Amino acid sequence: MPTAGPAARRVGELLREAGYTAPALERLLRPTGDALVDRGELPVYRRRLAAEQGALQALARLFLLGDAVAADEAERALGAAVLSLLELGLAHEADGAIVPDVEIVPHDDVLIASDGRAEGLGAAFVPGVQPPSALLAMLTVRRPVARALDLGTGNGLQAILVSRYAERVVASDVSERALAFAELNAALNGVTNIELRHGSFFEPVAGERFGLAVSNPPYVVSPETAYLYRDSGLGRDRVSEHVIGGLAGLLEDGGFATALVSWIVDADTDTDDAPKRWLESSGCAAWILHTRTDEPLGAAGLWNRPLRGDPDAFDAAVGRWVDYFAAEQVAGIAYGGVVLRRGEPAWVRSTKLPIARTTQAGDHLQRLFAGTDWQLAHDDTSLRVARLRPVAAALVEQVARPHESRWQTSAVDLVHEGGLGFRAGLDGPAAALVTALDGSRTVDEALALVAAAGGNEAGALALVRELVSLGFYVPE
Ligand SMILES: C[S@@+](CC[C@H](N)C(=O)[O-])C[C@H]1O[C@@H](n2cnc3c(N)ncnc32)[C@H](O)[C@@H]1O
């Protein structure tokens, strides 16, 4: 396994000087979908790269496509840096060729080396940047802190991102291989304020406090222990409960934590019951951001996708997982992010997260917490005299259709551009309320316009509270 050091910094510089960035690699490979590399398109990418020369081409062949490059060709393109690649264990030499041992993928402006698709490594396999990793990065409350924690750091992506806001970051993992990748990636990205710690869950940070914490734990409800990144071995949704409780306990007063979690739902219960229960006496305010719910067979198929190349193994795994869900009476599995803030007032709220529209949401999340505090601290009398203004990211979208030769409004939506990407359909009275609240009127004055549009006061006041809680409006 690679160990970091000056050679890793040299390789980081080499990648940057060669322009190994997502936009440049997209220009080179011209992928047709969202992914930088779609494995099914390899023959096309190989032909495209064959027409190119130079360092970027050689690096892309090695670390994106996973192809060997003839040693003399690699030396011509990369010079002495080839030795650093070999020294670091990023590649080895065989039969006159440089053979890659890791994948390196840019995520925004961060370079992440990982085992990529080499899943044959078994439990220790360290994946690259997955969609949940990107989601956790978007749900991190980015604000300056002295100490931050990334629990279950894996390839180190979250720790590297958080290192920009924290003076010191502790990145922990139970996997030595993951920690080696995190160390390598910190060095590749020139980051020096991450301290790596080995151990299970909260053991390596017992008794310590943090201003910011993030965790993308192995939250999958799984009957197996095949992969450390996926299977906690704790059974059911216990890992999510454990991580939420642990993070709540190690935050400083006012500190934020974000964790990705899953929870078991049965057909009869409200889907957010389990995390609400876990948070009951956490001493934290919390937002549960529910992304989706899978039925058991869908979950079994999803989490065993790496086996799709081997139909018999895939079939057997799906069978084992479905049997486990049946034995545990799991009717569905919900997924989402939980964002915590330690201290009073402690309340728990939940909402659906439109994941496809979500972008970096640190500021929006802070507004959710401040807005929820504010509206809970105001009774209806004090709410009525408040003036609220829409935030810059708020947008009212109106769809009009011709009806008997006249334009007729058929839908009005309130949209939060970027951040958590919320969108809500508005009926006539709600649309009247939203457009009346422009910072110049009091809530009371806006209520008169709602009444004229046929709405009732109680409903409008509840909507005002919701709009402030969801970060569409802030008090003047
Ligand atoms: C889903 S991966 C997340 C990796 C990375 N943080 C990200 O966001 O992409 C989960 C990580 O948790 C680690 N892990 C699994 N069990 C653990 C445990 N008991 N204590 C600490 N880390 C653990 C795994 O080794 C893996 O690196």
The ligand as a Gaussian input file, in Angstrom:
#p B3LYP/6-31G(d) Opt

LIG

0 1
 C      -18.831000       4.617000       2.973000
 S      -17.145000       4.704000       3.375000
 C      -16.936000       6.466000       3.493000
 C      -15.635000       6.964000       2.969000
 C      -15.493000       8.496000       2.889000
 N      -15.605000       9.101000       4.205000
 C      -16.476000       9.121000       1.926000
 O      -17.291000       9.949000       2.368000
 O      -16.439000       8.782000       0.754000
 C      -17.176000       4.190000       5.072000
 C      -15.834000       4.174000       5.763000
 O      -16.047000       3.767000       7.129000
 C      -14.997000       2.897000       7.513000
 N      -15.467000       2.053000       8.616000
 C      -16.153000       0.898000       8.567000
 N      -16.363000       0.427000       9.815000
 C      -15.778000       1.310000      10.671000
 C      -15.647000       1.364000      12.083000
 N      -16.135000       0.409000      12.855000
 N      -14.995000       2.425000      12.608000
 C      -14.471000       3.403000      11.808000
 N      -14.571000       3.388000      10.473000
 C      -15.208000       2.356000       9.910000
 C      -14.677000       2.118000       6.266000
 O      -13.388000       1.556000       6.326000
 C      -14.841000       3.179000       5.186000
 O      -13.625000       3.838000       4.956000

